[in-house]
Amino acid sequence: MRVAFVSLYPEQRRSDGATRRARRVAEQLAARGHDVVFLCAQWWDGPLDAFEQNGVEYVAVCETPSVRTFASKLPFALRRAAPDVIHASDSPPSQVVAAKTAARVLRVPIVVDWWAARENDSDRMRSRAAKSASRVLAPSRMVKTDVREHGVPAEAVSVVPESVDVDLVREAGVDARADLVYARRLDEHANVESFLLALAELRDRDWRAAVVGDGPERDAAVQTATDLRIDDRVTFLGDLAPEEFVPILRGAHVFAQTATVEPFPRGLLWALACGCVGIVEYQARSSAHELVENCERGARVTSPQELADEVVAAAGHERASINEAFADYDHDAVMRSYERVYEAERDEFGLF
């Protein structure tokens, strides 16, 4: 199947949850034998109009990121690409509306992967984008609710979660440097302070903690740990590749999820698959609580004090280095979900 991804911003230009998801899905589809072309703003050096990386052909629709230019040129680029399915990221929404124009001419479906609004995305245009899709994909039930608020019926939205490499979890070693772990990009939504405040409540107990991730709020988090006098027991490890991250999770006992905005908490998913007890601080704009619903090794809290209490209660769970209950989130299983969606939408257009 030939799949055309549409995203003005590829991860190589702007790394966030939406662009990382688009890149992972594109590369994994290519690895499964699909013909994948990624239409975007040019991110590579030189005069080439196209560039291949990890099995994905990137095609420059415009040289520099321009919402208006990208939208105006996109229908022509899609016609040249001649895909069987168009897979568009939801932001900027004008790219979805423009892709719909080409989809009508090409008589192919357009699947929109919904994540979150970016600055300057208007509600009116996001509603147009949502209604332009043949099908909308959401990473969580929370995001599905967001899509429905734009007037899209429930039956037109499918939940396709993020995925992890379960084989890596099974085969990785165990690094026991930390009992408790927090992991996420340290930005204005990270709320790592809740994790650190909970640790401070437990300073009389024996524990070691690690914070994985980097970002503009890292220095503030380090200072908070110092102010709380727990900096000698909290290690800030920065960004880690999965091959480094997974052994630490397999050696840990508790993973804390406290971010205030999270369309899908992939760090928490890794941790649960690695056998950690997942403790989620409920936040209105986070879907993290969905992963621990009906999960024996999970709990939901509403404050740092409750988080601290649940850390103590987690001692009642035996340590584990894998949880096979999360095998359904493996890359292959989730990729099959994408493939089923593509095939079903192609059937609707009578191409089989």
C-alpha positions as CSV (number, residue, x, y, z in Angstrom):
1,M,0.0,0.0,0.0
2,R,1.2,3.5,-0.8
3,V,0.6,5.9,2.1
4,A,1.2,9.6,1.9
5,F,1.9,11.3,5.3
6,V,1.1,15.0,5.4
7,S,2.7,17.2,8.1
8,L,4.2,20.6,7.5
9,Y,6.4,20.0,10.5
10,P,8.3,16.6,10.5
11,E,10.0,15.6,13.7
12,Q,13.3,16.6,12.2
13,R,12.1,20.2,12.3
14,R,9.8,20.3,15.4
15,S,9.9,17.5,17.9
16,D,6.7,17.1,19.9
17,G,4.2,14.3,20.6
18,A,2.4,14.6,17.3
19,T,5.5,14.7,15.1
20,R,7.2,11.9,17.0
21,R,4.0,9.8,16.5
22,A,3.9,10.5,12.8
23,R,7.5,9.6,12.3
24,R,7.3,6.4,14.2
25,V,4.2,5.3,12.3
26,A,5.7,6.2,9.0
27,E,8.9,4.3,9.7
28,Q,7.2,1.3,11.1
29,L,4.8,1.1,8.1
30,A,7.8,1.3,5.8
31,A,9.5,-1.5,7.7
32,R,6.4,-3.6,7.2
33,G,6.8,-3.3,3.4
34,H,4.5,-0.4,2.7
35,D,5.5,2.4,0.3
36,V,5.6,5.5,2.4
37,V,6.1,9.1,1.3
38,F,6.1,12.0,3.7
39,L,5.1,15.4,2.4
40,C,6.5,18.2,4.6
41,A,8.7,21.4,4.7
42,Q,12.2,20.6,3.7
43,W,14.4,19.7,6.7
44,W,17.6,18.4,5.0
45,D,20.4,20.4,3.5
46,G,21.0,20.8,-0.2
47,P,19.0,21.3,-3.4
48,L,17.3,17.9,-3.3
49,D,13.5,17.9,-3.6
50,A,13.3,14.5,-1.9
51,F,15.3,12.7,0.8
52,E,15.1,9.1,2.0
53,Q,15.6,8.2,5.7
54,N,14.8,4.9,7.4
55,G,12.8,3.7,4.4
56,V,10.6,6.8,4.2
57,E,10.8,9.1,1.2
58,Y,10.5,12.7,2.4
59,V,9.3,15.2,-0.2
60,A,9.7,18.9,0.2
61,V,6.4,20.7,-0.5
62,C,8.0,24.0,0.5
63,E,11.6,25.0,1.5
64,T,10.7,26.7,4.8
65,P,7.7,26.2,7.1
66,S,4.9,28.3,5.9
67,V,1.3,27.3,6.7
68,R,-0.2,29.2,3.7
69,T,2.4,28.0,1.2
70,F,2.3,24.4,2.3
71,A,-1.5,24.3,2.0
72,S,-1.5,25.9,-1.4
73,K,1.1,23.5,-2.9
74,L,-0.1,20.4,-1.1
75,P,-2.9,19.2,-3.4
76,F,-0.4,19.2,-6.4
77,A,2.2,17.3,-4.4
78,L,-0.4,14.7,-3.4
79,R,-1.5,14.2,-7.0
80,R,2.2,13.6,-7.9
81,A,2.6,11.2,-5.0
82,A,-0.6,9.2,-6.1
83,P,-1.2,7.5,-2.8
84,D,-3.7,4.8,-1.9
85,V,-4.3,6.5,1.5
86,I,-3.6,10.0,2.8
87,H,-2.5,10.1,6.5
88,A,-2.5,13.7,7.8
89,S,-1.5,15.2,11.1
90,D,-4.2,17.4,12.6
91,S,-2.1,20.5,13.0
92,P,-2.0,22.9,11.2
93,P,-5.6,22.2,10.3
94,S,-5.3,24.0,6.9
95,Q,-3.1,21.1,5.7
96,V,-6.0,18.7,6.3
97,V,-8.5,20.8,4.4
98,A,-6.0,21.1,1.5
99,A,-5.4,17.4,1.5
100,K,-9.1,16.8,1.3
101,T,-9.1,18.7,-2.0
102,A,-6.6,16.3,-3.4
103,A,-8.4,13.3,-1.9
104,R,-11.6,14.1,-3.8
105,V,-9.7,14.2,-7.1
106,L,-7.7,11.1,-6.4
107,R,-10.7,9.3,-4.9
108,V,-8.7,8.1,-1.9
109,P,-9.5,8.3,1.8
110,I,-7.9,10.8,4.1
111,V,-7.2,9.6,7.7
112,V,-6.4,12.3,10.2
113,D,-4.3,11.5,13.2
114,W,-5.5,13.8,16.0
115,W,-3.2,15.0,18.8
116,A,-3.5,18.5,20.1
117,A,-3.9,22.1,18.9
118,R,-0.8,24.2,18.4
119,E,-0.6,28.0,18.8
120,N,-2.5,29.8,16.1
121,D,-4.8,26.8,15.3
122,S,-8.3,28.3,15.3
123,D,-11.3,26.3,16.5
124,R,-13.1,27.0,13.3
125,M,-10.3,25.5,11.1
126,R,-9.9,22.6,13.5
127,S,-13.6,21.8,13.1
128,R,-13.2,22.0,9.3
129,A,-10.3,19.6,9.5
130,A,-12.0,17.1,11.7
131,K,-15.0,17.0,9.4
132,S,-12.8,16.7,6.3
133,A,-11.5,13.3,7.4
134,S,-12.7,10.0,6.1
135,R,-11.7,8.7,9.6
136,V,-10.1,10.4,12.6
137,L,-7.6,8.5,14.7
138,A,-7.1,9.4,18.4
139,P,-4.5,8.1,20.8
140,S,-6.8,8.0,23.8
141,R,-10.5,8.3,24.8
142,M,-9.8,11.8,26.0
143,V,-8.6,12.9,22.6
144,K,-11.6,11.1,21.0
145,T,-13.9,13.3,23.1
146,D,-12.0,16.4,21.9
147,V,-12.6,15.3,18.3
148,R,-16.3,14.7,18.9
149,E,-16.6,18.3,20.3
150,H,-15.9,19.4,16.7
151,G,-19.0,17.7,15.5
152,V,-17.6,14.4,14.4
153,P,-19.8,11.3,15.2
154,A,-18.4,8.7,17.5
155,E,-18.4,6.0,14.8
156,A,-16.0,8.1,12.7
157,V,-13.3,8.2,15.3
158,S,-11.1,5.2,16.2
159,V,-8.7,5.0,19.2
160,V,-5.3,3.8,18.1
161,P,-2.9,4.2,21.1
162,E,0.9,4.7,21.1
163,S,3.1,1.6,21.0
164,V,6.2,0.2,22.6
165,D,8.7,-2.5,21.7
166,V,7.6,-5.4,23.9
167,D,10.4,-7.6,22.6
168,L,12.9,-5.0,23.9
169,V,11.2,-5.1,27.3
170,R,11.5,-8.9,27.4
171,E,15.1,-9.0,26.4
172,A,16.6,-5.9,28.1
173,G,18.7,-6.2,31.2
174,V,17.8,-4.8,34.6
175,D,19.4,-1.6,35.9
176,A,18.5,-1.2,39.6
177,R,19.8,2.4,40.1
178,A,16.3,3.9,40.9
179,D,13.3,2.7,42.9
180,L,11.1,5.5,41.6
181,V,11.1,7.0,38.1
182,Y,9.5,10.0,36.4
183,A,10.0,10.4,32.6
184,R,8.8,13.1,30.2
185,R,9.9,16.2,28.4
186,L,10.5,18.8,31.1
187,D,8.4,21.6,29.7
188,E,5.7,23.9,31.2
189,H,3.3,20.9,31.4
190,A,5.7,18.4,33.0
191,N,4.6,19.2,36.6
192,V,7.6,17.3,37.9
193,E,7.2,19.3,41.1
194,S,4.3,17.0,42.2
195,F,6.7,14.1,42.0
196,L,9.4,15.9,43.9
197,L,7.0,17.1,46.6
198,A,5.8,13.5,47.1
199,L,9.4,12.3,47.5
200,A,10.0,15.1,50.0
201,E,7.1,13.6,52.1
202,L,9.0,10.4,52.1
203,R,12.5,11.7,53.0
204,D,12.6,9.6,56.1
205,R,12.3,6.4,54.0
206,D,14.9,4.6,52.0
207,W,14.6,5.3,48.2
208,R,16.4,6.4,45.1
209,A,14.7,8.3,42.3
210,A,15.5,9.2,38.7
211,V,14.0,11.9,36.4
212,V,14.4,11.0,32.7
213,G,14.0,13.8,30.1
214,D,15.2,17.2,29.2
215,G,13.6,20.5,28.4
216,P,13.3,24.2,29.4
217,E,12.1,23.4,32.9
218,R,15.0,21.1,33.8
219,D,17.0,23.7,35.8
220,A,13.9,24.6,37.8
221,A,13.3,21.0,38.6
222,V,16.8,20.5,39.8
223,Q,16.5,23.6,41.9
224,T,13.3,22.3,43.4
225,A,15.0,19.1,44.4
226,T,17.7,21.1,46.0
227,D,15.2,23.3,47.9
228,L,13.4,20.2,49.2
229,R,16.8,18.8,50.3
230,I,16.4,15.6,48.3
231,D,18.8,16.4,45.5
232,D,21.3,13.8,46.8
233,R,18.7,11.1,46.2
234,V,17.3,12.3,42.9
235,T,19.3,11.8,39.7
236,F,18.4,13.8,36.5
237,L,19.4,11.6,33.6
238,G,18.4,13.7,30.6
239,D,17.0,12.2,27.5
240,L,17.6,8.4,27.1
241,A,17.1,6.1,24.1
242,P,14.8,3.2,24.8
243,E,17.7,0.8,25.0
244,E,19.0,2.9,28.0
245,F,15.6,3.8,29.4
246,V,14.0,0.3,29.5
247,P,16.6,-1.4,31.8
248,I,16.1,1.4,34.4
249,L,12.3,0.9,34.3
250,R,12.8,-2.9,34.6
251,G,14.8,-2.2,37.8
252,A,12.4,0.3,39.3
253,H,9.3,-0.4,41.3
254,V,7.2,2.8,40.9
255,F,6.6,5.2,38.0
256,A,4.9,8.5,38.7
257,Q,2.9,10.3,36.0
258,T,2.0,13.9,37.0
259,A,2.0,15.9,33.7
260,T,-0.9,18.4,33.3
261,V,-1.2,17.9,29.5
262,E,-0.7,14.5,28.0
263,P,-2.7,13.2,24.9
264,F,-1.0,9.9,25.5
265,P,1.6,9.1,28.2
266,R,4.1,6.9,26.3
267,G,6.6,7.0,29.2
268,L,3.9,5.5,31.5
269,L,3.1,2.9,28.9
270,W,6.8,1.8,28.8
271,A,6.9,1.7,32.6
272,L,3.7,-0.4,33.0
273,A,5.0,-2.8,30.3
274,C,8.2,-3.1,32.4
275,G,6.3,-4.1,35.5
276,C,6.3,-0.8,37.4
277,V,3.5,0.2,39.6
278,G,2.0,3.2,37.8
279,I,0.8,6.1,40.0
280,V,-1.1,8.7,38.1
281,E,-2.0,12.2,39.4
282,Y,-5.3,13.0,37.7
283,Q,-5.2,16.0,35.4
284,A,-8.1,17.3,33.3
285,R,-6.0,17.5,30.1
286,S,-4.1,14.2,30.6
287,S,-5.3,10.8,29.4
288,A,-2.9,8.9,31.7
289,H,-5.6,7.7,34.1
290,E,-7.0,5.6,31.2
291,L,-3.9,3.3,31.2
292,V,-4.3,2.4,34.9
293,E,-8.0,1.9,34.9
294,N,-8.7,-1.7,36.0
295,C,-4.9,-2.2,36.3
296,E,-3.8,-4.2,39.4
297,R,-0.4,-2.5,39.4
298,G,-1.8,1.1,39.1
299,A,-3.4,3.8,41.1
300,R,-4.9,7.3,40.6
301,V,-4.3,10.2,43.0
302,T,-5.1,13.9,43.1
303,S,-2.3,15.4,45.1
304,P,1.4,15.0,46.0
305,Q,0.4,13.7,49.5
306,E,-1.8,11.0,48.0
307,L,1.0,10.2,45.6
308,A,3.4,9.7,48.5
309,D,0.8,7.5,50.2
310,E,0.5,5.3,47.1
311,V,4.3,5.0,46.9
312,V,4.2,3.5,50.4
313,A,1.3,1.3,49.4
314,A,3.2,0.0,46.4
315,A,5.4,-1.9,48.7
316,G,2.5,-4.4,48.8
317,H,3.2,-5.3,45.2
318,E,6.1,-7.7,44.4
319,R,8.7,-6.3,42.2
320,A,8.4,-7.2,38.5
321,S,10.4,-6.5,35.4
322,I,7.6,-7.1,32.8
323,N,3.8,-7.0,32.7
324,E,2.5,-9.2,29.8
325,A,-0.9,-7.5,30.2
326,F,0.5,-4.7,28.0
327,A,1.6,-6.9,25.2
328,D,-1.3,-5.6,23.1
329,Y,0.6,-2.3,22.9
330,D,3.5,-3.8,21.0
331,H,4.5,-2.1,17.7
332,D,3.2,-4.9,15.5
333,A,-0.2,-5.0,17.2
334,V,-0.7,-1.3,16.9
335,M,0.6,-1.2,13.3
336,R,-2.0,-3.8,12.4
337,S,-4.7,-1.4,13.7
338,Y,-3.4,1.3,11.3
339,E,-3.5,-1.2,8.5
340,R,-7.0,-2.3,9.2
341,V,-8.2,1.4,9.3
342,Y,-6.5,2.1,5.9
343,E,-8.0,-1.1,4.3
344,A,-11.5,-0.3,5.7
345,E,-11.4,3.2,4.4
346,R,-10.1,2.1,1.0
347,D,-13.0,-0.4,0.8
348,E,-15.4,2.5,1.3
349,F,-13.9,4.1,-1.9
350,G,-14.5,0.9,-3.8
351,L,-10.8,0.3,-4.6
352,F,-10.8,-3.4,-3.8
